[in-house]
Amino acid sequence: MRRPTKPGAPVVLKVGSSSLTRSDGGIDPDAVERVVSHIEALWSCGYPTVLVTSGAVAAGLPALGLAEPPRDLPGLQVAAAVGQGRLMERYAAAFASRGRVAGQVLLTRDVLANRGQYLHAREALERMLGLGVVPIVNENDTVVVDELRLGDNDRLAAIVSHLVAAGMLVILTDTGGLYSDDPRLVDDAELLSAVRHTDEVLDELRRRSTKGAFGSGGVATKVSAARMAAWSGVPTVIADAGDPDVATRAAGGEEVGTWIAPRESRLSARKLWIAFGLPSLGTVGIDDGAVAALLGTGSSLLAVGVTSVDGEFEAGAAVEVVRDGGDLIGKGIAGMDSAALRAAMGRHSSSVGGEAIHRDDLVVLV
């Protein structure tokens, strides 16, 4: 099931705060060196690599005299503002000692939701890689508000994988990969060596992580990120940040960590943007007949198959499409606003003046 990354294909490497911080909450210089060594090794093997990193808040805590992160948004923004420069300085110095230039890229969801800015971000990342510069990507925590948050850096790493057409996404964590149970609590927890992005075991892990069975939401966000990457044909490897050569071994197709196999075919760049770059502003419920039409013939979504409309949105907004009962079917750009779509529910398209979502603006995600 595993395969090596094609020579020259970009790799996106994501590292979380838990793999970068000391027990007192500050950034561990040795951990930064390990991450930089992973990335330099990938570049040396012919894989232009993007780093998606957490740790800005943790880097700001010592300077602010704080032992733990603030609980309020303004406090977190201050810590990020203080820590972002310090974190970048550590990375830049570590790369410079190896003769490598690094550049900072800060993103927010509103940047990626705008098609023009999305394309500019892609061009900037591609140009940096072409020049041999390591892009260091983080969410812009200093200015972002809850409504504009991407949510987590695992998701951000998956989006960056789409942007650069990566050959692999490597998520480094403080465990050896995905396990059947929390390895910190269960002695015989089994490492999941290789799974498909559609496997039910991932659904179970995500549910249990969300409910706190694994102590945090970390497993859920990694599963979601791997599935996002899978839709653009990008495999994901989740592995131990402490393993000194794990990144190059993963890129080479060796059996390290957990391999999550992608789809055989990738979505177009525009449909990837619709699916993962645009925030959803509403939900459209559809009946079984509409589900069959979308899955079977790739048709547009017609108002006659719409059974419910949740949220207030304008025509041109992104909405999720769900089966009656809540299962996600896809995501698309609404052809009419929420009020017009409610009025059109169950009626033939010839009498309502258009489609609920045109097929060119619809991404089926099952």
Protein Blocks (a to p, Z undefined) as FASTA:
>chain_A
ZZcddehiacdddddfklmccfkopacfklmmmmmmmmmmmmmnopacddddehklmmmm
mmnopabdcfbfklmmmmmmmmmmmmmmmmmmmmmmnopacddddddfklmmpmklmmmm
mmmmmmmmmnopacdddddfklpcfklpghiaklmmmmmmmmnopabdcdddfbfbdcfb
dfklmmklccdfbacfkbmklmmmmmmmmnopnopaklmmmmmmmmmmmmnopacddddf
klmklmmmmmnopaehjdddddfbdcdfklmmmmmmpccfbdcdddfklmmmmmmnopac
dfklpcbdedjddehiacddddehiiafbdcddfbdfklmmmmgopafklnopafbdfkl
cccfZZ
